[in-house]
């Protein structure tokens, strides 16, 4: 499959982005499961190469650090937890990369069959050898840390939609209630956003016009403001140049679409 990554990159990237669009307001726990098995993610964070003979920690680490638990004070997972999670995730492989119908399947011959032991942070949970079923056990274990996961994701949402600075007042009066709503609604994202967007806090004048627009926001917003119209897309020669121009303009302003500098994204969104 590795031989076909470059020739199929646009297709698996499209599938990856469509997955987020289709599930962005749905169940976050399910979204994490879908994301983990996407061919684009499998290759980007090396789980495609994760095997019993050579466990690769890359995806396991980011699964905890970026996608679920974060690095806030209550997140106390250990390096040993990352190693154990990497072993749980061994054996998953992308198939049919030379076709439009790529799939992710489990190869038991590449899977670590040992018992995976986790730290006190995860209540000393152990995951025995159960092949492909271990993946769900790992996700269930991570999401059992309800306060850590819910508060971390709600902070990410707040920093994206409102403001980057979260002081103790915001933590107590905004983040904590949002996180409680997140858990109470079984990890569904829509109720959390509804609560945030309907709050007085969201419309407080102190929270308006806080962010400098990203290059892509500036370009698309300008096109909309001036009612710029594009010819109907009929084929590559008529549609691609317009998208390519927008892509190039944003790249000149240091936001190359679909090409963030690292797995954390563009620094402006998280620093």
C-alpha beads as a LAMMPS data file, in Angstrom:
LAMMPS data file: protein, C-alpha beads

271 atoms
270 bonds

1 atom types
1 bond types

-500.0 500.0 xlo xhi
-500.0 500.0 ylo yhi
-500.0 500.0 zlo zhi

Masses

1 110.0

Atoms # bond

1 1 1 0.000 0.000 0.000
2 1 1 2.845 2.429 0.735
3 1 1 3.742 2.423 -2.959
4 1 1 0.400 4.055 -3.779
5 1 1 0.193 6.730 -1.067
6 1 1 1.328 9.634 -3.232
7 1 1 -0.944 8.743 -6.141
8 1 1 -3.938 8.336 -3.823
9 1 1 -3.223 11.157 -1.354
10 1 1 -5.892 13.527 -2.684
11 1 1 -8.572 10.848 -2.453
12 1 1 -7.775 9.732 1.091
13 1 1 -7.475 13.387 2.167
14 1 1 -10.935 14.051 0.697
15 1 1 -12.318 11.047 2.567
16 1 1 -10.678 12.303 5.762
17 1 1 -12.113 15.821 5.483
18 1 1 -15.547 14.479 4.521
19 1 1 -15.527 12.319 7.629
20 1 1 -15.114 15.445 9.785
21 1 1 -17.786 17.385 7.892
22 1 1 -20.251 14.501 8.221
23 1 1 -19.638 14.051 11.958
24 1 1 -18.572 17.466 13.284
25 1 1 -21.753 17.985 15.336
26 1 1 -22.234 14.356 16.303
27 1 1 -20.716 12.045 18.881
28 1 1 -17.121 12.913 19.678
29 1 1 -16.168 9.472 20.964
30 1 1 -17.386 7.953 17.719
31 1 1 -15.547 10.651 15.761
32 1 1 -12.284 9.673 17.459
33 1 1 -12.856 6.051 16.451
34 1 1 -13.569 7.033 12.844
35 1 1 -10.558 9.340 12.709
36 1 1 -8.243 6.652 14.057
37 1 1 -9.082 4.280 11.215
38 1 1 -9.001 6.792 8.373
39 1 1 -6.317 5.869 5.793
40 1 1 -4.978 9.454 5.822
41 1 1 -4.453 9.356 9.593
42 1 1 -3.070 5.817 9.463
43 1 1 -0.286 7.018 7.211
44 1 1 0.237 10.498 8.679
45 1 1 0.865 9.239 12.222
46 1 1 2.520 5.973 11.237
47 1 1 0.002 3.476 12.584
48 1 1 0.226 1.836 9.174
49 1 1 3.711 0.727 10.238
50 1 1 2.841 -0.135 13.843
51 1 1 3.582 -3.811 14.478
52 1 1 4.427 -6.241 17.261
53 1 1 8.007 -6.428 16.001
54 1 1 8.384 -2.627 16.004
55 1 1 5.670 -0.778 17.979
56 1 1 5.297 2.825 16.790
57 1 1 4.214 5.299 19.478
58 1 1 3.324 8.202 17.190
59 1 1 -0.437 7.790 16.882
60 1 1 -0.881 6.461 20.430
61 1 1 0.818 9.582 21.802
62 1 1 -1.227 12.013 19.727
63 1 1 -4.433 10.099 20.497
64 1 1 -3.922 11.091 24.120
65 1 1 -2.063 14.388 23.864
66 1 1 -3.958 16.050 21.006
67 1 1 -7.274 14.283 20.514
68 1 1 -8.593 13.312 23.961
69 1 1 -6.666 14.047 27.175
70 1 1 -4.431 17.008 26.413
71 1 1 -1.549 18.115 28.638
72 1 1 -3.431 20.067 31.300
73 1 1 -2.620 19.407 35.009
74 1 1 -5.253 16.710 35.511
75 1 1 -3.948 14.722 32.542
76 1 1 -1.461 12.384 34.178
77 1 1 -0.967 9.595 31.643
78 1 1 2.587 8.282 31.467
79 1 1 5.119 7.310 28.845
80 1 1 4.409 3.696 29.779
81 1 1 0.738 4.329 28.931
82 1 1 1.762 5.552 25.474
83 1 1 3.827 2.398 24.936
84 1 1 0.959 0.159 26.068
85 1 1 -1.520 2.014 23.825
86 1 1 0.844 1.651 20.869
87 1 1 0.841 -2.113 21.433
88 1 1 -2.967 -2.145 21.523
89 1 1 -2.985 -0.365 18.158
90 1 1 -0.584 -2.747 16.412
91 1 1 -1.801 -4.658 13.371
92 1 1 -4.174 -2.187 11.710
93 1 1 -3.382 -1.783 8.014
94 1 1 -4.711 0.218 5.058
95 1 1 -5.697 -1.892 2.082
96 1 1 -6.485 -1.142 -1.564
97 1 1 -4.493 2.094 -1.703
98 1 1 -4.297 1.761 -5.499
99 1 1 -8.103 1.989 -5.732
100 1 1 -10.796 4.494 -4.808
101 1 1 -12.177 2.111 -2.165
102 1 1 -9.462 2.172 0.476
103 1 1 -10.177 0.250 3.690
104 1 1 -8.560 -0.221 7.086
105 1 1 -8.394 -3.818 8.251
106 1 1 -6.868 -5.758 11.122
107 1 1 -3.911 -8.056 10.484
108 1 1 -3.554 -10.388 13.463
109 1 1 -0.072 -11.460 12.352
110 1 1 1.207 -7.920 13.034
111 1 1 -0.526 -7.553 16.421
112 1 1 1.160 -7.565 19.833
113 1 1 -0.473 -10.390 21.809
114 1 1 0.845 -9.443 25.242
115 1 1 -1.271 -8.045 28.090
116 1 1 -1.152 -4.246 27.935
117 1 1 -0.805 -2.736 31.411
118 1 1 -1.744 0.891 32.100
119 1 1 -0.868 3.213 34.974
120 1 1 -2.765 4.322 38.073
121 1 1 -4.098 7.257 36.050
122 1 1 -6.174 4.675 34.184
123 1 1 -6.960 2.765 37.400
124 1 1 -4.266 0.186 36.589
125 1 1 -6.403 -1.143 33.753
126 1 1 -5.015 -4.055 31.775
127 1 1 -6.130 -4.957 28.269
128 1 1 -5.548 -8.645 27.456
129 1 1 -5.022 -9.989 23.975
130 1 1 -8.345 -9.749 22.142
131 1 1 -7.110 -8.783 18.698
132 1 1 -9.102 -6.066 16.970
133 1 1 -11.473 -5.712 19.968
134 1 1 -8.657 -4.123 21.970
135 1 1 -9.132 -0.871 20.064
136 1 1 -12.609 -0.295 21.531
137 1 1 -11.301 -1.179 24.988
138 1 1 -8.588 1.454 24.635
139 1 1 -11.059 4.151 23.571
140 1 1 -13.445 3.205 26.397
141 1 1 -10.583 3.429 28.891
142 1 1 -9.509 6.872 27.678
143 1 1 -13.056 8.240 27.736
144 1 1 -13.552 6.861 31.246
145 1 1 -11.457 9.898 32.275
146 1 1 -14.569 11.981 31.768
147 1 1 -13.481 15.185 33.477
148 1 1 -10.099 15.304 31.759
149 1 1 -11.434 14.599 28.255
150 1 1 -14.503 16.838 28.513
151 1 1 -12.662 19.843 29.944
152 1 1 -9.803 19.541 27.469
153 1 1 -12.103 19.403 24.427
154 1 1 -14.250 22.257 25.752
155 1 1 -11.138 24.389 26.218
156 1 1 -10.211 23.675 22.615
157 1 1 -13.692 24.714 21.460
158 1 1 -13.571 27.865 23.583
159 1 1 -10.176 28.890 22.244
160 1 1 -11.341 28.369 18.672
161 1 1 -14.695 30.130 18.910
162 1 1 -14.227 32.744 21.652
163 1 1 -10.738 33.647 22.939
164 1 1 -7.403 32.032 23.644
165 1 1 -7.026 33.231 27.240
166 1 1 -8.785 31.019 29.816
167 1 1 -8.498 32.415 33.338
168 1 1 -9.920 30.920 36.513
169 1 1 -13.262 32.709 36.074
170 1 1 -13.684 31.271 32.569
171 1 1 -12.570 27.838 33.757
172 1 1 -15.111 27.797 36.599
173 1 1 -18.080 29.505 34.965
174 1 1 -17.770 28.502 31.313
175 1 1 -15.508 25.482 30.784
176 1 1 -16.769 23.390 33.695
177 1 1 -20.487 23.742 32.799
178 1 1 -19.749 23.037 29.139
179 1 1 -17.772 19.935 30.104
180 1 1 -20.607 18.717 32.308
181 1 1 -23.010 19.152 29.392
182 1 1 -20.600 17.232 27.168
183 1 1 -20.556 14.231 29.517
184 1 1 -24.289 14.408 30.294
185 1 1 -25.033 14.216 26.567
186 1 1 -22.861 11.122 26.072
187 1 1 -20.101 13.006 24.217
188 1 1 -22.379 14.685 21.670
189 1 1 -20.875 17.959 20.472
190 1 1 -23.986 19.838 19.337
191 1 1 -25.448 20.462 22.847
192 1 1 -22.087 21.889 23.951
193 1 1 -21.933 24.336 21.056
194 1 1 -25.580 25.293 21.532
195 1 1 -24.903 26.109 25.171
196 1 1 -21.840 28.173 24.279
197 1 1 -23.387 30.047 21.366
198 1 1 -26.569 30.889 23.309
199 1 1 -24.717 32.169 26.367
200 1 1 -24.476 35.840 27.322
201 1 1 -20.744 35.319 27.651
202 1 1 -20.380 34.507 23.970
203 1 1 -21.959 37.851 23.019
204 1 1 -20.152 39.940 25.634
205 1 1 -18.528 42.949 23.951
206 1 1 -15.219 41.949 25.535
207 1 1 -15.307 38.759 23.488
208 1 1 -16.079 40.369 20.157
209 1 1 -13.469 41.048 17.471
210 1 1 -10.739 39.359 19.528
211 1 1 -9.164 37.324 16.772
212 1 1 -7.141 38.368 13.759
213 1 1 -8.617 36.538 10.796
214 1 1 -6.641 33.713 9.277
215 1 1 -5.450 34.133 5.670
216 1 1 -8.105 31.744 4.413
217 1 1 -10.843 33.562 6.358
218 1 1 -9.666 36.877 4.899
219 1 1 -9.703 35.592 1.327
220 1 1 -13.039 33.775 1.474
221 1 1 -14.631 36.575 3.494
222 1 1 -13.491 39.162 0.956
223 1 1 -14.886 37.127 -1.929
224 1 1 -18.226 36.867 -0.136
225 1 1 -18.270 40.539 0.854
226 1 1 -17.870 41.616 -2.769
227 1 1 -20.196 38.914 -4.107
228 1 1 -17.517 37.443 -6.330
229 1 1 -19.013 34.684 -8.440
230 1 1 -17.243 31.761 -10.013
231 1 1 -18.278 29.907 -13.130
232 1 1 -20.050 26.627 -12.526
233 1 1 -17.573 23.797 -12.191
234 1 1 -17.789 21.540 -15.227
235 1 1 -14.354 19.969 -15.458
236 1 1 -10.775 20.236 -14.300
237 1 1 -9.736 22.980 -16.710
238 1 1 -12.575 25.299 -15.743
239 1 1 -12.702 24.673 -11.986
240 1 1 -9.171 24.009 -10.845
241 1 1 -7.533 27.381 -11.709
242 1 1 -9.925 29.280 -9.426
243 1 1 -9.324 27.009 -6.456
244 1 1 -5.591 26.982 -7.194
245 1 1 -5.497 30.774 -7.107
246 1 1 -7.211 30.929 -3.695
247 1 1 -4.938 28.161 -2.437
248 1 1 -1.864 30.035 -3.649
249 1 1 -2.940 33.363 -2.143
250 1 1 -3.455 31.767 1.275
251 1 1 -0.124 29.935 0.996
252 1 1 1.619 33.260 0.287
253 1 1 0.199 34.462 3.619
254 1 1 1.586 31.351 5.375
255 1 1 -1.574 29.253 5.526
256 1 1 -1.191 26.521 2.953
257 1 1 -4.511 24.693 3.020
258 1 1 -4.258 21.021 4.136
259 1 1 -0.539 21.502 4.885
260 1 1 -0.200 22.613 8.529
261 1 1 3.408 22.779 9.782
262 1 1 2.913 19.898 12.233
263 1 1 0.282 17.669 13.798
264 1 1 -0.856 20.435 16.164
265 1 1 -1.910 22.632 13.237
266 1 1 -1.090 26.294 12.715
267 1 1 0.458 27.914 15.840
268 1 1 -1.999 30.825 15.748
269 1 1 -4.803 28.461 16.741
270 1 1 -3.183 27.005 19.821
271 1 1 -0.404 29.255 21.138

Bonds

1 1 1 2
2 1 2 3
3 1 3 4
4 1 4 5
5 1 5 6
6 1 6 7
7 1 7 8
8 1 8 9
9 1 9 10
10 1 10 11
11 1 11 12
12 1 12 13
13 1 13 14
14 1 14 15
15 1 15 16
16 1 16 17
17 1 17 18
18 1 18 19
19 1 19 20
20 1 20 21
21 1 21 22
22 1 22 23
23 1 23 24
24 1 24 25
25 1 25 26
26 1 26 27
27 1 27 28
28 1 28 29
29 1 29 30
30 1 30 31
31 1 31 32
32 1 32 33
33 1 33 34
34 1 34 35
35 1 35 36
36 1 36 37
37 1 37 38
38 1 38 39
39 1 39 40
40 1 40 41
41 1 41 42
42 1 42 43
43 1 43 44
44 1 44 45
45 1 45 46
46 1 46 47
47 1 47 48
48 1 48 49
49 1 49 50
50 1 50 51
51 1 51 52
52 1 52 53
53 1 53 54
54 1 54 55
55 1 55 56
56 1 56 57
57 1 57 58
58 1 58 59
59 1 59 60
60 1 60 61
61 1 61 62
62 1 62 63
63 1 63 64
64 1 64 65
65 1 65 66
66 1 66 67
67 1 67 68
68 1 68 69
69 1 69 70
70 1 70 71
71 1 71 72
72 1 72 73
73 1 73 74
74 1 74 75
75 1 75 76
76 1 76 77
77 1 77 78
78 1 78 79
79 1 79 80
80 1 80 81
81 1 81 82
82 1 82 83
83 1 83 84
84 1 84 85
85 1 85 86
86 1 86 87
87 1 87 88
88 1 88 89
89 1 89 90
90 1 90 91
91 1 91 92
92 1 92 93
93 1 93 94
94 1 94 95
95 1 95 96
96 1 96 97
97 1 97 98
98 1 98 99
99 1 99 100
100 1 100 101
101 1 101 102
102 1 102 103
103 1 103 104
104 1 104 105
105 1 105 106
106 1 106 107
107 1 107 108
108 1 108 109
109 1 109 110
110 1 110 111
111 1 111 112
112 1 112 113
113 1 113 114
114 1 114 115
115 1 115 116
116 1 116 117
117 1 117 118
118 1 118 119
119 1 119 120
120 1 120 121
121 1 121 122
122 1 122 123
123 1 123 124
124 1 124 125
125 1 125 126
126 1 126 127
127 1 127 128
128 1 128 129
129 1 129 130
130 1 130 131
131 1 131 132
132 1 132 133
133 1 133 134
134 1 134 135
135 1 135 136
136 1 136 137
137 1 137 138
138 1 138 139
139 1 139 140
140 1 140 141
141 1 141 142
142 1 142 143
143 1 143 144
144 1 144 145
145 1 145 146
146 1 146 147
147 1 147 148
148 1 148 149
149 1 149 150
150 1 150 151
151 1 151 152
152 1 152 153
153 1 153 154
154 1 154 155
155 1 155 156
156 1 156 157
157 1 157 158
158 1 158 159
159 1 159 160
160 1 160 161
161 1 161 162
162 1 162 163
163 1 163 164
164 1 164 165
165 1 165 166
166 1 166 167
167 1 167 168
168 1 168 169
169 1 169 170
170 1 170 171
171 1 171 172
172 1 172 173
173 1 173 174
174 1 174 175
175 1 175 176
176 1 176 177
177 1 177 178
178 1 178 179
179 1 179 180
180 1 180 181
181 1 181 182
182 1 182 183
183 1 183 184
184 1 184 185
185 1 185 186
186 1 186 187
187 1 187 188
188 1 188 189
189 1 189 190
190 1 190 191
191 1 191 192
192 1 192 193
193 1 193 194
194 1 194 195
195 1 195 196
196 1 196 197
197 1 197 198
198 1 198 199
199 1 199 200
200 1 200 201
201 1 201 202
202 1 202 203
203 1 203 204
204 1 204 205
205 1 205 206
206 1 206 207
207 1 207 208
208 1 208 209
209 1 209 210
210 1 210 211
211 1 211 212
212 1 212 213
213 1 213 214
214 1 214 215
215 1 215 216
216 1 216 217
217 1 217 218
218 1 218 219
219 1 219 220
220 1 220 221
221 1 221 222
222 1 222 223
223 1 223 224
224 1 224 225
225 1 225 226
226 1 226 227
227 1 227 228
228 1 228 229
229 1 229 230
230 1 230 231
231 1 231 232
232 1 232 233
233 1 233 234
234 1 234 235
235 1 235 236
236 1 236 237
237 1 237 238
238 1 238 239
239 1 239 240
240 1 240 241
241 1 241 242
242 1 242 243
243 1 243 244
244 1 244 245
245 1 245 246
246 1 246 247
247 1 247 248
248 1 248 249
249 1 249 250
250 1 250 251
251 1 251 252
252 1 252 253
253 1 253 254
254 1 254 255
255 1 255 256
256 1 256 257
257 1 257 258
258 1 258 259
259 1 259 260
260 1 260 261
261 1 261 262
262 1 262 263
263 1 263 264
264 1 264 265
265 1 265 266
266 1 266 267
267 1 267 268
268 1 268 269
269 1 269 270
270 1 270 271
